[in-house]
Structures are given as structure tokens and as C-alpha cells.
């Protein structure tokens, strides 16, 4: 298995999952003979695809690039399976994978609570300026000027996408005593029983909500769904939260919305140009992304580097499900997590 975009925490949780799996199967050492994982720090893209030579499986994450050119090379190298250790697969050309006889599997749900909780924390941080307060205290500045927030209780919260994560977020926010509006192509009956009101389109949410949180996948139809027109139609002072995919938001439109003070703030765990930046230590070199630099400069914007999934529970589930997916596919057993073109 060529394991791309590997981090120290990946190795920790995947090694542990392998030990536990082998204890159950009695097949001996994790790295031999059934699965031998080669942890590779590099992202997968055309310039690094050579590192997959000799592997039957490549294990990838959200910012690995699996376009037609990469998949063609993987097919030539004899790779049979792409195992995504995440739920999303918008970075894979599924038709090209099929053409090169490469199957794709994913982890459809690891810990929806982890991401939903992170979205709630981002909202709290933006609203109550906790990031500013933290930095002030470290500098022995105990002044409260500029830290005024709003009660979340009584707000109207809009949720776009009510799958597993969106549902968890709705339940969390319900505890604050808010009005919940939601939009999804398939209304969630459990949330309707909770009192969530579903509307037909995001456009109906925008002028009504104090907070809008995105929990939908990235498709062509959702690319830049939050653009200048959408932001202009939002309620003045609305706080925008995104823990899904960066390209759901037009970054330039977001900057203008913050700059004009039309938006009350933003909490984002994802960024549309994050691939060359997130998951890396660039503290000694800095970044050359002007848009991200501008966003970082605003006091009412909180940015985290795609860490919504980063809990022990989620990482354990990701490792267990990914390894099980690989084992089942290589042994030609039915796998419910296969992604079809």
C-alpha cells in the first residue's frame, strides 16, 4: 500500500489498527505478509505518482490529486485500488479510474460528531472573539473592548446539507435554544421531528439566518454556491461557517463580504486553495497566497487547517474502516464502501 500525504498521527492510528486486525485474524505481523504500508509524506499528483510503483493499493486523502493522468499512470503500475481515508471523493476522476480498472473505496462516516462539534466551536470562537481574547491575555492585555458578541440563544441557524454531519450539528445547535432552518435535496425526517424547518433552496435561507453552516459535498452543482450574489442576499451580520469543502465558497466574494462588514464573521476549516498549504509547517517560509493572507488579517475570521476530523475517535474509525476496505477488496469480498462511477 502506497500511503500518500502521511502524517505522524496517520502512522500511529493505522499501525494500531493493523495490530488489532491481525490479533483478530491471526495472520501475524501487520506489515507482513498481508499488508505492507509504505508511508509517504508527499501528496499524490503527477510529479509524485512514481512513488506508487510496485503497490497494488494507493491510500489517499482530501488533497491528493487523482486526475486522469495520475490514474493512467497508476493503472500502468498495476495499482488495483484507491482507498480514500475520508468521505469525499471530489478529487478523483471516477470515469478515468473505471477506464484503468482501478476500484475506489472510501470511509463514508468516521465521526460526524467530530466535524459537527468543530463547526460549533468555530461559531463560538468567531462570535465571542475567543481567539482575540486568548492573544490579549498572553500579552497581559485584559481589556474587553472589541470582544462583544451576541447570544446564540434565539438566533436563526441555517444548515445547508443535513447528512450525518449536518444532522449532528443541528442537534448540537438545538441545545442552544435556536430556530433551525435547513436545506437538503432529501429532507431529514428525524430533524423535522426535532423541529427543524426545511426550505426548498439555500436562497430561501440566506436572508433569514444569523448563522449559515455548510455541510454538503463538493460537486459541480455546489461549486462556489456561496458567491457574491449569495452573500449579498444574506442577513447583515450573518456568520458563515464551513467545515465541508473549501470550494463551496468563492474566496474573493467572502473577502468582499467581510471587508464591507456585510458578513459578521466567518469560521472556516477548509479553503479552496488549501492543497499546497494545509497539513504543512510553513512557519519558516510563509505563504504566497494573497487571499488567505487577507482572510487571516480580519479579526472576525477564524481559520483552522482542515482539522475538523482530528479526534481520536475519528482517526481510529478511519484507520479501521480503511484497512477493512482494503482487505475486503483484495480478497474479492463485497465491500459496501465502494464508490461507483
N, C-alpha and C positions, 0 to 999 in steps of 0.2 A: 504494500500500500504506500503510494507516494502521498504524503500528508502535507499539503501546502498551507501557507500562512500560519505555520505552527507557532504557538506561544508556550511559555513555561506552564501556564495553567492547563493548556491542552494536554501536554505530556503527562502532567500529574493525574488528571482525571481519566484519560484514555488508558494509561498504564494500569491504573487501579481497576478500571472496568474489565480490562483484559485478564487480570489476575483473578477477578471474581468469576468471569465467564469460564475460564479454564478450570477453576475449582469445581464448577458445576458439571462441566463436560468431561473432566478427567483427561484432557488432551495435553497436559503438561505445560511447558513454558509458553507464555503469551506470545513472544516473538518467534517461536518456532514450535512445531513446523507449520501451523495453520495460518497465522497472520504475522507477517513481518512488517512492522511500520517503520518507514523512513521519514522522520520528522524534518520538514524543510521550512525554513523561516520565510523564504521568498513567496510572494504572491505568484499565482499561476497566470501567465499570459504568454504571448508568442515567444518572447525572449527567454523565458524560463521553462518552456514546455519540455526541453531536452532533459530536464531533471526527472521527468516521469518515465524515461526509457527503462524498460525492464519490469515495470509494475503492471499488474493486472487491474489494479484499482487506483483511482486518484480520489483523495478526500479533500473537499474544498469548502470554503467559507464565503461570506457575502460579497467580498471584493475581489475574488478570483474571477478571471476573465475566461469564460468558456464559449468563445465565439466559433464560427465555422472553421476558421483557420487553425485554431488550437485543437478543436475536436478532430479535425482531419489528421493532424499530427499524432494525436493520442491514438487514433484508430490504427495508424501505421505502426505505432509502437506496440500494438497488441493490447492496449487498455480495453477492458470489457465493461467497466463500471465507473460511474461518477457517483460518489457518495457525498452528498451535501450534509454538512453537520449544522444545518439551520433549516428554517421552514421555507424561506423564499428561494426561488429559482429563476428570478428575472434576469440573472446574469448568464444563463445557459441558452444557447440556441438549440432548442429541443429537436427541431427538424434535422439539424446537422448531426446531432447525437444519434438520432434514429438512422440517418443515412450511413453513418460509420459504425453501426451496430454496437453502440455504446448505450447501456441502460443507465438510468438516472434514478436515484433514491434520495429521500430527504428525511428530516425529522419534523413532522408536521406540528407537533406540540411538545415543548420541553418543560417550560414552566410559564404559562401565561400570566400567572401571578407576578413573576419577577418583572416582566416588562410593564405590566399594568401598574405595579407599585412604583416603578421608576417614573412613569408618566405622572403619577400623583405627586411624587417628590419634586419633580421639575416644576409642577404647578405651584406647590407650596413655596419653593425657593424663589421663583420669579415674583410671585405675588407679595411675599413678605420680605423680599430683598435679603434673604439669608446669606447669600454669597457676599454681599457688600458688608453686612454686619460682621461676618466672620473675619474679613480682612481688616476692618476697622479695629476690632478688638485686639488683633495681633499687633497693631500699631499703637495700642493704648489710646485709641480714639473711641470714647464711649458716648459720642453724640448720636442722637436719634434722627436728626434732620435727614430727610430724603429716604427714610425707611418705611414710610406709611404705606400700608397695604389695604386690602379690602377683606371683609368677611366672605369666606367661601359659602358659608351658610346663606341660603336664599338666592344664590346665583343660579343662572340657567346654563347648564353644561351641555354642549353639543358633541356627540360622538359619531364619527364617520367610520363605519366598519364595526360590526358587532359580532365578530367571530369570537374565538376563545379569549383573546386578549382584550378586545373591546368589551366583552361581557364582564370580565373581571374588573376592568376599570369602572364600568357602570356601577357595579356592586360596591366598590370602594367609595366612589363619589356619593352614592346614595346615603351612606352613613353620615355625610356632612350636612344632610338636610337641604338638598338642592332639587331643582327641577331638571329632569333629564330628557333631552331630545336626542334622537338618533336617526341615522340613515344607513340602510344596507339594502342590497338587492334582494336579500332574503330576511325579512323581519324576524327577530328573535322572540319566540313566544314566551320564553322564560323571563325575558326582560320586560315584555309587555305586562306580564303578571306582577312584576315589580313596580310598575307604574311608569315605565319609560314610554314616551310617545314617539312613534316613528313617523317621519315625514318622507315624501316621495323623492326628494333630491337634496344634495348639500346646499343648493341655492336657497332653499327654504330655511336652513339652519342659520346661515350667515348673519342676517340682521337681528336675530333673536337671542344670540348666545353671548354670555360673558366670557366663556372659555370654549374653545374648539380643540378637540383632541383627535388626532388621526390614527386609525388602527386598521388600515386597509392595505392590500398588496399593491405593488407597482406593476401596472400593465400599461399598454399604450393608451388605454382609455382613462387612466388615472394619472398619467404623467403631467406634472405641473397643474394638477387640479386646483391647487391654491396659487392662482396667478394674480395679476394686478386687479383684474375685474372682480375676482372673488374677495380679495382683501378690501377693496373699496366698498363692497356691499356689506362687510362685517360691521357689527355694532361697534361704535367708537369705544376704545379701551379694551377690546377683546384680547384675551391672551391665547396665543396659538401654541399647541403642544404637538410635537411629532416624535414618536418613538418607532415609526414603521420603516419607511424608506425615504431617503433624502430627496429624491427627485419628485416626490409628491408636491413639493413646494418649489416655486420659481424663486430662487435666491434673491435675484435683483428686486422682485416685487416685494419680498419680505423686508429687504433693506429699506425700500422706499416707505413701506408701511410703518416701520419703526422710526425712521427718520422724520416722517411727517407727524408723528405722535398719534396717528390714527389707531395703530395697534398699541395695546397697553403693555405688551411684552411677548416674549417667545421663549419656550424651553424646548431645545432640540437635542436629541440623542443621535441624530443621523443628518447627513449633509450630502447634497447631490454630487459634490466633487471630493468625497472623502477617501476615495480608493488609494490615493498616493499619500494620504496624511494620517488617517486614523490607524490605530494599533501600532504606531511607531513613536519612538522617542526622538523628536526633532528639536529638543531644547537647546542643543549646541549649534544648530544651523538655522533655526527659524523656518518659516514657511513663506512661500511666494504667492499664496492665494489671497488676492486682494479682497475678495468678497468675504472670506472667512475672517480676515483681519478686521474688516469693518464691523462685522457682526459681533466679534469679540469685544469691540470697543464700547458697545452700548451697555449701560448699567442695568437695563431691564431685559437683557438677553442672557440666558444660561445655556451653555453648550457642554455636553458630555460626549465622549468619543465612542459612541455605539456600545455602551456598556449595560444597556437595559437587561440583557440576558445573563449578566455576570453574577450569578449566585451559585452557591454550592449545589442547591437542588437542581437548577437548570443545567449546569455543567455535567453533573452526574447522569442526568437523563439523556443529554445529548450524546455523551460517550457510550452509554449502554445501548441506546437505540441505533446509533450509527454502526457500532460493531455488530449488533444483531442483524441489521440490514445487510451488511457486507457478507456475513456468514450465510445468511439465507439465500442471497443471490448467487454466491459462488457454489453453493450446494444445490442449486436449482430448485429451491423450495419457494412456494408462493410468498410474496412479500407485499403487505398491504401499503407500504410506503413508497412504492414505485411511482414515478412521475411519467405520465404518458404525453406524447407529442400531440 
